[in-house]
Amino acid sequence: MKAARWHGVKDIRVENIAEPSPGPGEVKIKVAWTGICGSDLHEYLAGPIFVPVGQNHPLSHDKAPITMGHEYCGIVTELGTGVSGLAKGDRVAIEPIFACGHCAACLEGKYNLCDSLGFVGLSGGHGGFAAFSVVPARMVHKMPDDLSMEQGALVEPAAVALHAVRMSKIKAGDTAAVFGAGPIGLLVVEALRVAGAAQIHVVEPSAERRAKALELGATTAIDPMAADPVAKIRDATGGVHVAFEVTGVPRVLPQCIDCTRHEGQTLIVSIWEGDASFHPNTAVLKERQLQGTIAYRNVYPAVMELMMQGYFSADKLVTKRIAIDEIVEQGFEALVAEKSQVKILVKAPD
């Protein structure tokens, strides 16, 4: 079967590999759609970050080259022995977290903080940029009948955004800032609307993405190349209650902190390629908080319920649909060159 595999920086190849078969406790899925994630782009441009190179990942038991793709959905085609609660033909979204189940975080139910955390399609396993995938049955979530398959490919990134907002101190009526209006930043805007934020100020250099942020419910969309975003946000709010950093750009982190009020909170959502710095006194003198957040836990059902209510709409977020053979030029390279792109979906090969 065809699969897009990571071999190294700027070296993703569409290759023919063996079709996987499910073992005990596993499920085989005919992939429908898979989104290209910002984490995928980081691996393409500056990896390895999550991709295991040199030695196998402790949970996937794989190392590069690996089949990429972790934002995906499909149809169950085969069940391994011991799998219950699923049937052939079920439409499913994949929660692609590898977790050990026995470290301190896992024993507390916080499996996204596992000591050996990994992701299908980043840390090995049978990723979604392929015709078929095999995953443990615990990763599979049945989709409501009324959700399209394109929506199914957005459940994973929407879960990142919803979990980030849940981890924050935001309350109904509070003010927020979102730095970065890529796919996750835009989904954070929608999750903040769900949470009842009274004002949502978005900072984004791309005019197309600023327009999309306003369409999705942002109060203002600020071009940081044309105005000081911290001054603009503080003029409008006196300092927001919570700021979300969704860029991974080092100079943006201190801006996020500076735009919050006393006792404000900054949520760091991005995966970083390098270091970022800020002056600690900006946190100390106003008793501000910094909080990291990774992935999600126990939110897939809530995400799909919100999708049924019209949130996290594929019609508004998907800007391009491509075939797997186009994944490098029309996918990864397009995301690098065209800041108008939001979410690109890859159709699975037959």
C-alpha positions, 0 to 999 in steps of 0.5 A, spaced: 500 500 500 502 507 499 504 511 505 508 517 506 514 516 510 519 520 514 526 519 512 529 525 515 529 533 514 525 535 508 525 528 506 518 525 506 517 519 501 511 516 498 512 509 498 509 502 497 509 498 504 506 492 506 499 492 508 498 491 516 494 486 520 491 487 526 494 483 532 490 481 539 486 487 541 488 491 535 483 494 530 484 495 522 482 501 519 481 503 512 483 511 512 479 516 509 482 523 511 488 525 514 490 532 516 497 535 516 499 538 523 503 543 525 507 538 528 508 534 522 511 540 519 516 541 525 518 534 523 519 536 516 523 542 517 527 541 523 526 534 525 527 529 529 522 532 535 518 526 536 520 521 530 525 516 534 531 515 530 537 511 532 533 507 537 526 504 537 521 508 541 519 504 547 512 503 546 511 503 538 518 499 538 519 503 531 524 508 529 525 512 522 523 511 517 516 511 520 509 512 516 506 519 518 499 522 520 496 522 526 490 527 525 485 521 521 479 517 521 476 512 517 472 505 517 473 499 521 475 493 516 478 488 521 478 486 528 483 483 532 482 477 537 479 480 544 476 486 541 469 488 543 464 494 542 466 495 535 464 492 529 466 492 521 463 498 518 464 503 524 466 510 522 471 512 527 476 517 529 483 515 532 486 518 538 493 517 537 497 517 544 502 512 546 502 511 553 505 506 558 499 505 563 504 504 569 508 511 570 506 516 575 502 520 570 498 514 567 496 511 574 493 518 575 489 518 569 493 523 565 496 519 560 498 525 555 503 526 560 506 519 560 514 518 561 514 515 554 509 519 551 508 518 543 504 519 537 502 514 532 504 517 526 510 521 529 513 516 534 512 510 529 506 505 528 501 505 522 500 512 521 494 515 517 498 517 511 497 511 508 491 506 505 490 502 512 492 503 519 492 498 525 492 501 532 490 499 539 482 498 540 483 503 546 485 509 541 478 508 536 472 513 538 466 511 534 463 517 530 456 520 530 452 518 524 451 525 522 459 527 522 462 527 516 469 524 515 472 530 514 470 532 521 473 526 523 480 528 521 479 535 525 477 531 532 484 530 534 487 538 533 480 540 536 482 536 542 488 539 542 485 546 543 479 544 547 484 541 552 488 547 552 482 551 554 480 546 559 487 547 562 487 554 563 483 559 568 478 562 563 471 563 566 465 565 562 466 573 561 473 573 562 478 576 556 483 572 552 488 573 547 491 568 542 498 569 539 498 565 532 492 563 528 494 557 524 489 551 525 490 550 533 490 557 534 483 558 530 480 552 534 482 555 540 478 561 538 472 556 538 474 553 544 474 560 548 467 561 545 465 555 548 468 557 554 464 563 554 470 568 553 467 575 553 473 578 548 478 574 544 484 578 541 488 574 536 495 576 533 497 574 527 501 576 521 497 573 515 491 577 513 487 571 510 488 568 517 486 574 521 480 574 517 478 567 518 479 568 526 474 574 525 469 569 522 470 564 527 468 569 533 475 573 535 473 580 537 479 583 534 485 580 529 491 584 530 497 584 525 503 584 529 507 587 523 503 593 523 502 595 531 504 593 537 500 587 539 501 588 547 499 595 547 493 594 543 491 588 547 492 592 554 489 598 551 482 594 549 482 590 556 487 592 561 491 586 560 487 579 559 486 574 564 489 568 559 494 568 553 495 562 549 501 562 545 500 558 539 506 560 534 512 557 537 516 563 535 521 565 541 519 573 541 512 571 541 512 568 548 514 574 552 509 578 548 504 573 551 506 574 558 506 582 557 499 582 555 496 579 561 493 582 567 496 581 574 495 574 576 494 573 569 496 566 565 499 564 559 498 557 556 504 555 552 500 550 546 506 550 541 511 544 540 518 548 540 524 547 535 528 551 540 529 555 546 525 562 548 526 567 553 523 572 558 525 576 563 522 572 570 520 579 573 515 580 568 512 574 572 514 575 579 512 582 579 505 581 577 504 574 580 503 571 573 503 564 571 505 560 566 502 553 564 504 548 559 499 543 555 500 537 551 495 534 546 489 532 550 486 527 555 479 524 555 476 529 550 474 526 544 467 525 546 466 532 548 469 534 541 465 530 537 459 533 541 461 540 540 462 538 532 454 536 532 453 543 535 457 546 529 463 548 532 470 546 529 467 546 522 471 543 516 467 547 512 470 553 515 477 550 516 479 546 511 483 550 505 485 544 501 484 537 499 490 533 496 492 526 494 497 522 498 502 523 491 501 531 492 503 531 500 510 534 499 509 539 494 501 541 495 502 539 502 508 541 506 511 546 501 504 549 501 504 550 508 511 553 508 509 558 502 502 559 503 500 563 509 493 563 507 492 555 508 489 553 514 488 546 514 490 541 509 487 534 508 490 528 505 485 523 502 487 516 503 489 512 497 485 506 495 
